[in-house]
Amino acid sequence: MDYQLIIDYMIGRWGYSKQFVRNNLAPFKGKHVDVLISSPGGDLDHALDIRQQFADHGDVTVHITGFTASAATVIAMGAKRVCMSRYAMFKVHKCSNFIDVWGNYNADEMQKLIEDLTENKKENDKIDVVLANLYATRCKKKVSDILDILKADRWLTAQEALDLGFIDEIREADANEVTWTSCSADTARKLNALGLGVEGIPSAAVTDEEKASLWEKLKKSLFHSEGSKENTADNQQGQSETLTNTTTEMKTIKLTAAMAAVLAVESIEADDKGTVTLSEAQVNDIASKLEALTADVTAKENSIKELQEKVASLEKLPADSTDDVKDDGSEEKLNASDMYNSIKDIL
């Protein structure tokens, strides 16, 4: 797709400014404009102005790709239609501003600081209400509902953004678009540095098939012998479904505990649907641990096999001959007097 405007960096004076967008929209007056947005956000003043420019232009379609958040989502709200790549992420949140409170303060200065921060909070609250109204108009939701979403401050998938009404359409990404497949450590650091965080971003480090394979390997490595015994018992005794479910739950608990130990975390918790989400790094850690355990087990099995072969070879060798041990001592019994006479010269 050809885009008449691409916004793929910070919004504001040192990135895509309201003046830059105005100059680039001017040649397309009265014409349809496709705008690609893949930006972490930036200056809200510039974003609000650009949003209005899109609304005034009229025929603007925004295409959201990559990690699009904050002020960049405000810009999108001015478009006639908002499309989002299935492989993009979308984030809205409450406004923020830089506060420098470093230093030593006496009681009076602390009170003044408290008053200043209180006033600052009131101003931010006003801005949050303005933003909530802006999003609510697009989403056709109550302002209070939007304020809750802003407060949650989490990344939304394309489907979540569509369900909430922030976008109008989900589409597959073009080959030249900025998309994402997983949140790498480097991407996470960049998002955290911008104050955006990574809350809500699912891991897509491996395919579902690969995850299933890894899960089966983990279960087999931890519960192989135990599972075999249980399967035999099931075939022989026909255990009830309730007992089987209980056993499965206990094995799952043990499995998640073992995974937590491998990952060096306190615990691994599932959501209300029983789904456990692992990050790319965690999946890689588990895979590495499995490989190490598999290699260790293989080495020990080979060592045991070699020892068994040595034992079998020794058992086949002819045994050494043996002789009966005979007592060469005299059968004559000695009394106490004889024993004394034999040693009296030594005494």
N, C-alpha and C positions, 0 to 999 in steps of 0.2 A: 504493500500500500504506500502511496505517496502522501506525505504530510506537509502541509503548508507551514506548520510551526511545530518545533520539537523543544520540549522543556525537560531536560534530563540532568539538571543540576540544582543547586540551591536557588531559592526564590529570594530576590532582594537586590540591593544596590550592587553587590559584588557577584551576582549571578544573573538570573533572568529577572530583570526589573520591569516595573510597570511601563516605563518609557520604551524599553526594548520591544515589549509585546505590542504596544500601541503602534510603533513604527512598522512592525512586521505585519500587523493586521490591516493597515491602511490600504495596501494595494488590492486587497480582496473584498473591498466594500461591495455588499450586495451579492457576494458569491459564497458558495459552501466552503467551509474550512474544516479540515481534519487536523486535530492537534494531538500529538503523542505526549503523554506525561509520564515520566519515570523519575520522580524527585522525592527526596526525604523532607521537603518543606523549606521553611525559612521565615522571612519577614512577613508578618500577618498584614501589615499595612499595604505592602505591594500585592499580596495575595487577594485581598478584598477588592483592590482596584482592578486587577486583572480579571477577577470573577465578573465584575460589572462590565468590563469591556466585552467579554464573551456574551453576556446577556444582551448588551446593546447591539452587538453584531448580529445576533439572532440565529443564523444558520451555522452553528458550531457543534461538531461532534468530537468529544474527547475520548481518546483511547488510552486506558491506563495499563501500564506494564511495569515490571520490576517491583521494587519496594516503593510504593507511593504513599506518602503520609503527610499529616499535619497541614501546613499551609498549601501544599500541592493539592490536597483534597478539596480545600476551599475554592481554589481556582476551578476545579472540575464542576463544582455545583452551578457555575454560570452557563454551562453548555446546554444546548437543546437536548442532546442525547449523550449518555455516558456509557461507553463500552469498556469491558475489562477483560484482559487476557485470563484464561483459566489458570495460568501459572504465575499470576501476579499476587501481590499482597496489598492490603488497604488498611490505613490506620487513621482514626480521628481521636483527639484527646483535648483536655482542657488546656487553655492558654498558659504560658509561663513567661517569666522575664528574669533577667539577670539581677541578682541581689548581692551586693558586697557588704558583708557585716563583719569583716575581720578586724580585730583590734581589741583594746582594753576599754571597758565601760564602767563608769560608776553608776550608782543607782538612778540618778537623774537621766543620764545618757541612755541607760537601758530602757527607762520609761519612754523616752523620746523615740527610741528604736522600735519599741512595741507599737507605739502610736503610728509611726510611719509604715510599719509592716501591715498593720490593721487596715490603714487606708489603701495600701497597695493591694491587699486581698480584696477589698471592696471593689476596686477598679477591675481586677481580674474576674471577679464574679459577674460584673456587668458584661464584660467581653464574652464570657462563657455563655451567658444568656443570649447574646447576639448570635454567636456561633450555633447554639442549639436551635434557635429560630430559623437560621439559614438552612441547616441540615433538615430540620423538621419539615420545611416547605417542600424540599425535594423528596423526602421519605414518606411524607403524608402521615407523620406520627406526632404524638404529643411531645411538647418541649421537654416535659419531665422525663419521658422515656429516652430522649436523645441525651439529656444531661447524664443519665445513668450510663449510657454507652461511652460518653466522653470520659466519665470518671473511671470506667473499667480500663481505659488506656491499653488496649490489646490489639494485635494484628488480626485482621479479618481475611478469610479466604474470599475468592470471587463469589462463591455460592452464598457465604454469609452476608457479603456486601449486597448481593442481589436480593436476598430474603429480607434484609432490613430496608431496602429501597434506596440505597446510596447510588446504585448503578441501574442501568436499564437492560443490559445485555452482557452475557458471557460469551466470549468467542475464543477460538484457538489462536495462538500467537503466530504472527508472520515470521518468516525466517530472519528478518532483519531487526526484530524487536528485542528489547531487553527483557529477558525472563529470568526466572529462578527455578532451581530444582531442589535446593536445600539451603539451610542457613549454615554456612561454614563459620568456623571460629573467627576468621578475618571479617566476614560480614557482620557477625554479632558484635565484634569490637567497635566497628564503625557505627552501627545503629545505637549502641550504648553510649558512644561518645557524643552522639547527636541528641541524647536524651530520649530516644525512641524505644529502646529496649527490644526484646525479642519475644515477649509474651504473646502466645497464640500462634506462633509459627510452628507448624508441624514438621517433622523430619521426613524428607523424601530421599534419604541417603541410599536406600536399596529398594528394589521393586518388591511388590507383595509376595511374589514367588520366592525371591531370595530371602525375605524375612521369614516365610513359612519354613523354608529349608533350614535356615539358621535355628529357628525355634525347635524343629524336630531333632536337629543335632544336639542341641542343648539338653532337651528332655532325655534323649537316648544316653548321653554321656553321664547324666546325673541319676537316672532311674532305670537303667537298662535291666539289671538283674531283678530289681524289685518289680518292675513291670511284667517281666517274664513269669515270675511266680504268681502274680495276681491274675494274669491271663490264664494260666493253667488252672488255678483255683476256680476261676469263673467257668471254664469249660467243664470241670468236674462237678462243681457244686451248684452252679447256676445261681450266683448271688443276685440279690434283688437290685433293681434300678436305683433305689435310694442309697444303698450301700456303695454302689459304683460311683454315683455322683459325689458322695461324701469323700470317697477315696480320691477322686479327681480333684476336688477342692483342696484336700490336704496336700496332694502332690503339687498343686499350683502354688499353695502357700510356701511350701518348701522350695519350689523352683524360684519364686520371686525373691525369697530370702537369700538363696544362693546367688542370684543375679545381683542383688544389692551388695553382697559381700565382694563379688568380682569387681563391681564398679566403685567400691569403697564409699558407698553412700549409706545413710542411716536406714532408708527404706525405699521401696518402689510402690507407689500407690496407683490404683486403677480409678477410672472415672465412674460415674454412676451407671454406665453401661458395661462396666467390667473390662474396659479397654485400657491397656497399659501402653503409654507412648514413650519411646526411647529416642534420644537424640542420635545424630549420626556418630558422634564421638563414642557414645555408650555402646552402640551396635558394633562399632569397630573394636572397642575394648573387649566385648564379649567374644567376638570372633577370634581375636588374638589369643584370648585365654583358652578358648576351645582348641585352637591349633596347638598351643603349648601343651595342654592336657592330653590331646590325642597323640602328640609326639612322645610324651612321657610314658603313656600307657603302652604304646607300640614298642618302645625301647624295653620296658619291663617285661612285656610278653615275649619278646625275642630272647631276653636273658633267661627267663623261666624255661623257654623251649630248649635253649642250649643246655641248661642244667639237667633237664629231663632226659635229653639225649645222652649226656655223660653218664647219668645213673643207669640208663638202659644198657649202655655199652659195658659198664662195670659189672652189671648183673650177668652178662653173657660170658665173662672171663672165668676160667677154671679156678676153683678155690685152692688155697695152699693146704698141703698135708699137715696133719697134727699128730702128735705123739701123746700117749697116756703118761701122766706124771706119776711116778712111783715113789713111795716113801722108803728111802734107803736106810732109815734109822733102825736101830735094833728094837725088837719087840720086848726086850728085857725091861722089866720095871725096876726103878730105883726107889729105895726107901729113904727116909730123912737122914739116917746115919751114913748111908753111902754118899749122899750128896754132900754132907758136911766134910767127910774124909777127903772128898775130891778137891775141896777148896781150902782146907785148913792151913795148908802151907802158904797160901797167898795172904791169908789173914795174919 
